[in-house]
């Protein structure tokens, strides 16, 4: 048994001892736990670099979710039989930190990753989760994004009449629209909004390279989210955008770190873990410099 599995077994054993001795393990309500797990699914889904395989591969990772938003003892408890996919799932857990914080005892979570599904699912050992609450939350979020888009489009329309269509102050509004359309998976409108943001930057004297970099990274992530199951064109576009950011003189530390992280994920996706490791080391160094 590996050291990680031994550690996870010990944590799980202590957890069960507390339960049988009557020591309170968590006082969170079912609804609160469901919200925490749904939030974890959101974070994990955003970091899960789906791999391309002819068949669907599924891997389950168990870890202890900590109140401060961290985790401990992540280990594969249901291997898909492909080591690179197993490693990618572990990396997705690490990249998702911080998770939602909560005021209670740590608890075990099992996250299931699938190479053919966009959504990572989370649950607790021995406890099922109904899909109705999650479906309801997704519907509410969709409505929220639709409303946000409507409000911003109305504001842009009014602002353009007063300031003109290429006013620099409209940049953030179009950048925001690109992100909202992406969340709704309306990729054509997302790309259109990001291109408008870039067009505005190209005409603004006050524009910075860092502002352009954050748009390019967001657009690249949009192309990856769109997927390349039918054509490699989307991935090629994404890779070109990330490369452009890494070659900039002043892309800004956060945009550069995000571009590098996406490049590293793609290397893992191609089974080039050794090439990805030094990139992750550089990312950690960059983010350490930006942290307070």
N, C-alpha and C positions, 0 to 999 in steps of 0.2 A: 504493500500500500504506500502511495506517495506521501510526502510530507504534507502537501496541501489537503489531501483527502483525510489524513490522520487528524489534522487541525480542525477540518470541517466536522468530522465525526465527533471530536471532543466537544466542540461548541454545541452540536446538536444534542449530544448526550447530556450535557449540563442543562440545556434548555428543557429537556424532558424530565430531568430530576426535579427542577424547579416546579414544573407542572404537577407532578405526582405528589410532591410535598406540600402542595397548596400555596406555594410562593407565587404571587401575582406576576404573570409574564407580560401581559399588556392589558391596558384598560381602555384601549381604543374601541369605539363602536364598530360594527360591521361596515357601516357607511363610510366611516373615517378610514378604515383599512382599505376599502375599495377605492377611495380617492387616492390614497398613497400608492396603491398598486397600479392604478390607471396612470398616475403621474410618472411612475417608473417605466411603464410601457411606452409612454410618450418619449422619454429620454432615451431609452434603449433602442426604440425604432429609429430615432434620428441618428444614432451612432452605428447602427447595424449596416455594414457594407454588404449588401446581398451579393452572393456569389453566383456565377453562371455555371450551372451543371445541367446535363440533360434530364436528370431526375430530381425530384424534391428531396432534399436532405434536411433532417431535423436534429437539432442538438439541444439538450436541456442543461442549464447551468444553475446550480444552487449556491446561494450566498446569504450571509447575514446582513440584513439592512439595519443600519445604525441610525439613532435619533438625530445625529448631527449632519445627516445627508451622505455619510460615507458608507462603506461596506467592508466586510472581512470574509475570509475563507471561501472565495469563489472557486468552484471546482465543477468540472463536467460530471454530471450524474447520469446522463443519457447521451452517449456518443453516437454520432451519425456514421462512424466508421472512417471518416476522413479527418486526419489530424489538423490540416490547415483550416477547415471549417470550425473545428472545435476551438482552435486557438483564436480564430476571429471572433467567436462568441464571447470568450473570456475578455478579449480586448474591448469589445463593445461595452461590457459591464464597467470596465475601468474608465473608458472614455465618457461614460454617462454621468460620472460624479461631477457635481453634487446632485443627489436625489432630493426629493422633497423632505424637509425636516419635520420631525414630529416629537411630541413630548411624551415619551413612554419608553418601555423596554425594547431592545432590538428584537427582530423576529426574522425567521427564515423565509426566503423567497425562492421560488423556482421559476426561472425565465426560459421560455422555449423559443428558439430561433429557427427559422425555416428559410432555405435559400430561394424559395418561390413565393414567399409572402412578405409584404411590406411591413406588416404589423407584428411586433414581438408581443407574446402573451405572458403575463405574470400571474402566479398563484402562490398559495401557501401549501406546504406538505399536508396532505390529508384533508384539504378544504377546497371545495369547488367554488367557482364564481359564476353567478348568473350573468348572461350577456345583456340582459335588458338595461341595466344601469349604464353599462359601457356604451351601448347603442344610443341610449338617450343622451349621454354626454357628448358623443360624437355629433349627433343631430344638433344639439345646442351650440356646439363649437362652430359647426358649418353655418348656422344661422348668424352667429356672431360675426364671422368673417365676411359673409355676404352684406350684412348691415354696415360693417366698417368700410367696405369697398364703396358702397353707395354713398356714404357720407363724404369720403375723400374725393370721389369723382365729382360730387357736387361742389365741393370747396375748390377743386382745381378749375372747374369750369368758370366759377365766379372770379377766381384769382387771375386767370388768363385774360379775362376781359379787361381787367384793371392794369395788370403788370406786363402782359404779353406772354406768349406761349413759351418763350425760352428764358424766362426770368430764373435766376439761380436759386431763388427761394422755393421753387417748385421741385427741386431735385429730390429732397427727402420724401415728398409726397409720392412721387413716382417710384422711388425705391421701396417705400412702404407697400405700394400697390403690387409690386412684383412679388413681394413676400406673401401677401394675402392671397393672390391668385395661385401661387405655388401651393399653399396649404389646401386650397380647394381643388388642386390638381388640374387647373385650367392653364396648362403650360404655354399655350400660344399667347394668351393675354399676359402671362407672367413675363415671357420673353419680350413682348412688346413694351411693357412698362419699364423693364430694366434697360432696354435700348433707348427709350425716351430719357431716362435718367442719365445715361451716358452721353446722349446728344446734348443735353443741357450743360453737362460738365465741359464738353468740348468747346462750348461757346462762352464759358464763364472764366474771366480773368482770375477770380478768387478761388477757383477749383484747385484741389490738391490731388496729388497722386494717390494718397491714402483713400480719398473718397472714391476714386475710380477703382481702386483695388477691391474695396468692399463690395462694389457692384459686380465686378468680374467673378469674385468668389461665390457670391449669391447666385449668379447666373449659372456658374459651373455646377453648383450643387443642385440647381433646378434641372439641368440636363441629366445629371446622375439619377435624380429622383424620377425623372421621366422614364429612365430605364433604357437598356440596350439589348433587350431580349430579341427584338426583330432586326435591329440594325446596330452596327457599331458607331454609327454617325454621332449619336448623342454623347457617347463616352469620349470620342475623339474631340468633340467641341469642348467638353468639360476639361479634358487634359490640357488643351491649348490655352484655355483661360487660366487655369492654375499655374501653368508654366509662365505665362505673361506676368502674373503677379510676383512669382519668385524671382523674376529677372528685373523687376523694377528697382530703382535706386531707393525710393522712400515709400514703400507700400503701407507702412504702419505695421507695428508688431502683431496686432491681433489678426489683421487680414493675412499677413504672411504666415502666421501660425496656422490659420484655418486652411490656407492653400496647401501648405505642407502636409497637414493632417489628411486632407483628401488624397494627396499623392501617395501617402503612406498606406492608406486604406486600399487604394487600387493596386499597390504592390502586393499587399497581403492577398488581395483577390486573385492575383496572378500566381500566387504561391511563391512570392519572392520576399519571404519574411526577413531574411538577412539584410536585404537592401532597405527594408522599411525601418529597421531598428535604429540606425543612426539618424534618420529623419525624425523619429519620435524623440530621440535624445535632444535634438535641436529645438523641437517644439517645446519641450519641458523647460529648456533654458530660456526661450523667448518669453514664455508665460510666467516664469519666475521673475523676470525683469519687470513685467507689467503689473505684478501683484503688489499691493500696498505693503 
